Amino acid sequence: MKQASAWELPHPPSFPPVSKDMYADVLIIGGGITGVTAAYLVAKTGRSVVLLEKNRLCSGETGHTTAHISYPTDLRLSDLVKSFGRNHAEAVWDACFAAAEEIRHHVCAEKIDCGLRHVPGYLYAAADAGEAELERLQRDVALANEMGFDASYVVGCPVTGRPAARFANLMKFHPTRYVTQLAAAAVAHGCHIHEDSEAAEFNGDERSVQCNGRRISYHRVLIATHVPLQGGAGTVSAALLQTKRAGYSTYALQADIEGRVPEALWWDTSDPYLYLRSDATDDGVKVIIGGEDHKTGQSTDTEACYTALSARLHALFPAARVTHRWSGQVIETVDGLPYIGEHAGQFIATGFSGTGITYGTLAAMMFLDHVQGITNPWTELFRVERKELSGSWSYVKENKDYPYYLAKSVFMGESRDPASLAADEGAVLRLHGQKVAASKDAEGQLTLLSAVCPHMGCVVTWNAADRTWDCPCHGSRFAASGAVIAGPAESPLELIANAK
């Protein structure tokens, strides 16, 4: 068994240390998913970007995650509604869904080989859960459906056999393969990445930082270091931020198992919760289990955490053979939402809880809008200095021109009966937990197809002028019947014969 993350790459790419004075429109500090995603997005706009990583890319929490890509957050949907109101709860899940879609888009656009898979996720009742917990799971499902998400209640989910809320279209991937290949794409767009380059001696007034004895000047800066550096912020400001967050250690095991297990994500209703993912690989089925969280530095027997986690693993998979074990850290905030935004003259992102891959990507998207002067719909929601959020905020209406909301029906599927389509109309609909490309011809004949492009899994869109289904990722086109008109797709959209 290796005392190492399962995500360590055998031959990771390397980048040179800083060796000269530099200027950048945007300076990014931190080489995890937040920093690298931001570097990629900003570099694509033509701005000069420098990214500094004090060790190696993914050497921090990105390399120690279990890499669930999830729009359900650690804070349950019913709790989000209770704490922040329905509008804000829906906005949080929308933000996470948009971030997940951003990851999928990058994988398709840059042809990143990271094993990205769409899988269901199961929030299942812990072993000691009573009837009240089952009712709460059903309430979470009802809320999710009302907000346009694919959710259902199951009396017995795979592997655990426990009652669960099932959420469709979550994702998982190999995080370090994704981040390092996205870093290469950022470099191709002109970004300068430097490892073994620790930022020190910030000068907020002059907008500069010392690194390896060299001076790097910048116009804007993103602190993407899990726990934000003080940077150019004053001591008092930094201390106040520290009081609003806390670090928790979490533990993970990877194991080989026998037999067949559906690829999925699981997490239970305990506090702290247990989490699990399964992966079908060329070497057989692997599972990663995590949990046993405690406040960092407040356990005198961390070996017992691994022992307890191993016992829970073998209760589910008696023949499991553990191959790797590692620990990581999650940052919790006082209200359960991350802090993302401008703080003391610099943009920071922290407090991602157990949703770090998703929130890290979201932070990069929000930073891009900040750089470009675009109003982001989630700014007030995640603002560092947030107080009470306005209950009268109609966020969809007020942000209807933001690209995510313009495309929301395509991302998530419209919740309506396909029979309601007019002649010569098409739309991506949600039917029985799947995205369906539904259209009617001039005579009103209905055709139902899978909305997933067979090339690389993107969701097609309806071209009303030509009556075709077009893929926004790589340009494949399909007739209303599903037949291929133009590649790179080589097979048609799958006909759904029994959808209603």
SULTAKA-V503370 format. One record per residue. BURIAL is b if it has 16 or more other ideal C-beta (glycine too) atoms within 10 Angstrom, else e. D_FIRST is the distance of its C-alpha to the first C-alpha in whole Angstrom. Layout:
BEGIN
burial->{BURIAL & BURIAL}
d_first->{D_FIRST & D_FIRST}
END
This chain:
BEGIN
burial->{e & e & e & e & b & b & b & e & e & e & e & e & e & e & b & e & e & b & e & e & e & b & e & b & b & b & b & b & b & b & b & b & b & b & b & b & b & b & b & b & b & b & b & b & e & e & b & b & b & b & b & b & b & b & e & b & b & b & b & b & b & b & b & b & b & b & b & b & b & b & b & b & b & b & b & b & b & b & e & b & b & e & e & b & b & e & b & b & b & b & b & b & b & b & b & b & b & b & b & b & b & b & b & b & e & b & b & b & e & b & e & b & e & b & e & b & b & b & b & b & b & b & b & b & b & e & e & e & b & e & e & e & e & b & e & b & b & e & b & b & b & e & b & b & e & e & b & b & b & b & b & e & e & b & e & e & b & b & b & b & e & b & b & b & b & b & b & b & b & b & b & b & b & b & b & b & b & b & b & b & b & b & b & b & b & b & b & e & b & e & b & b & b & b & b & e & b & b & b & e & e & b & e & b & e & e & b & b & b & e & b & b & e & e & b & b & e & b & e & b & b & b & b & b & b & b & b & b & b & b & b & b & b & e & e & e & e & b & e & e & b & e & e & e & b & e & e & b & b & b & b & b & b & b & b & b & b & e & e & e & b & e & e & b & b & b & b & b & b & e & e & b & b & b & b & b & b & b & b & e & e & e & e & e & b & b & b & b & b & b & b & b & b & e & e & e & e & e & e & e & e & e & e & e & b & b & e & e & b & b & e & b & b & e & e & b & b & e & e & b & e & b & e & b & b & b & b & b & b & b & b & b & b & e & e & b & b & b & b & b & b & e & b & b & e & b & b & b & b & b & b & b & b & b & b & b & b & b & b & b & b & b & b & b & b & b & b & b & b & b & b & e & e & e & e & b & b & b & b & e & b & b & b & b & e & e & e & e & b & e & e & e & b & e & b & e & e & e & b & e & e & b & e & b & b & e & e & b & b & b & b & b & b & b & e & e & e & b & e & e & b & e & e & e & e & b & b & b & b & b & b & e & e & b & b & b & b & b & b & b & e & e & e & e & e & e & b & b & b & b & b & b & b & b & b & b & b & b & b & b & b & b & e & e & e & e & e & b & b & b & b & e & b & e & e & b & b & b & b & b & e & b & e & b & e & e & e & e & b & e & e & b & b & e & e & b & e & e & b & e}
d_first->{0 & 4 & 7 & 9 & 11 & 11 & 14 & 14 & 17 & 16 & 20 & 21 & 25 & 27 & 30 & 32 & 33 & 36 & 39 & 42 & 44 & 44 & 45 & 44 & 45 & 42 & 39 & 36 & 33 & 30 & 28 & 26 & 27 & 30 & 31 & 30 & 32 & 35 & 35 & 35 & 38 & 40 & 40 & 41 & 45 & 46 & 45 & 43 & 40 & 38 & 34 & 33 & 29 & 28 & 25 & 24 & 24 & 22 & 20 & 21 & 21 & 21 & 18 & 16 & 18 & 18 & 21 & 23 & 27 & 29 & 33 & 32 & 31 & 30 & 33 & 35 & 38 & 40 & 39 & 39 & 43 & 44 & 43 & 44 & 46 & 46 & 47 & 44 & 41 & 42 & 42 & 39 & 37 & 39 & 38 & 34 & 36 & 37 & 34 & 32 & 35 & 35 & 31 & 32 & 35 & 34 & 31 & 34 & 37 & 34 & 33 & 29 & 26 & 24 & 24 & 26 & 27 & 29 & 28 & 29 & 28 & 28 & 29 & 29 & 31 & 29 & 29 & 32 & 34 & 37 & 40 & 40 & 37 & 38 & 41 & 39 & 37 & 40 & 42 & 39 & 39 & 43 & 43 & 40 & 43 & 46 & 44 & 43 & 40 & 38 & 37 & 38 & 37 & 36 & 36 & 32 & 30 & 27 & 24 & 25 & 29 & 30 & 33 & 32 & 34 & 33 & 33 & 33 & 33 & 30 & 27 & 24 & 22 & 20 & 21 & 20 & 22 & 25 & 25 & 25 & 28 & 30 & 30 & 31 & 34 & 35 & 36 & 38 & 40 & 40 & 38 & 37 & 33 & 32 & 29 & 29 & 32 & 32 & 35 & 37 & 41 & 42 & 46 & 46 & 50 & 50 & 47 & 45 & 41 & 41 & 38 & 37 & 41 & 42 & 44 & 43 & 45 & 45 & 47 & 44 & 41 & 37 & 35 & 32 & 29 & 28 & 30 & 33 & 34 & 38 & 39 & 43 & 43 & 45 & 43 & 45 & 44 & 40 & 40 & 42 & 39 & 36 & 38 & 37 & 34 & 31 & 27 & 24 & 21 & 18 & 15 & 13 & 10 & 9 & 9 & 11 & 14 & 17 & 21 & 23 & 22 & 25 & 23 & 24 & 23 & 24 & 24 & 26 & 29 & 28 & 28 & 25 & 24 & 21 & 20 & 19 & 19 & 19 & 19 & 20 & 19 & 20 & 16 & 17 & 17 & 14 & 14 & 14 & 15 & 16 & 19 & 19 & 21 & 23 & 26 & 24 & 25 & 26 & 23 & 23 & 20 & 17 & 14 & 17 & 16 & 12 & 14 & 17 & 15 & 13 & 16 & 18 & 15 & 16 & 19 & 19 & 17 & 17 & 15 & 12 & 9 & 6 & 4 & 5 & 7 & 11 & 14 & 18 & 21 & 24 & 28 & 30 & 34 & 37 & 38 & 35 & 36 & 34 & 37 & 37 & 41 & 43 & 43 & 45 & 46 & 42 & 40 & 37 & 34 & 32 & 31 & 29 & 28 & 25 & 27 & 26 & 26 & 29 & 31 & 30 & 32 & 34 & 35 & 35 & 38 & 40 & 40 & 41 & 44 & 44 & 45 & 47 & 49 & 49 & 49 & 45 & 46 & 43 & 44 & 45 & 43 & 40 & 42 & 41 & 44 & 45 & 47 & 48 & 48 & 51 & 51 & 54 & 52 & 52 & 49 & 49 & 53 & 53 & 50 & 51 & 52 & 48 & 46 & 44 & 46 & 49 & 46 & 44 & 46 & 44 & 41 & 41 & 44 & 47 & 48 & 51 & 53 & 53 & 56 & 57 & 57 & 60 & 61 & 60 & 57 & 53 & 50 & 47 & 46 & 44 & 44 & 42 & 39 & 39 & 41 & 44 & 47 & 50 & 54 & 57 & 60 & 63 & 64 & 62 & 59 & 56 & 53 & 49 & 46 & 43 & 43 & 39 & 40 & 38 & 38 & 35 & 35 & 38 & 40 & 44 & 47 & 51 & 53 & 56 & 59 & 57 & 56 & 53 & 49 & 48 & 44 & 44 & 41 & 42 & 45 & 45 & 48 & 49 & 52 & 53 & 52 & 49 & 50 & 48 & 51 & 49 & 45 & 43 & 42 & 43 & 43 & 45 & 44 & 43 & 46 & 46 & 48 & 48 & 47 & 50}
END
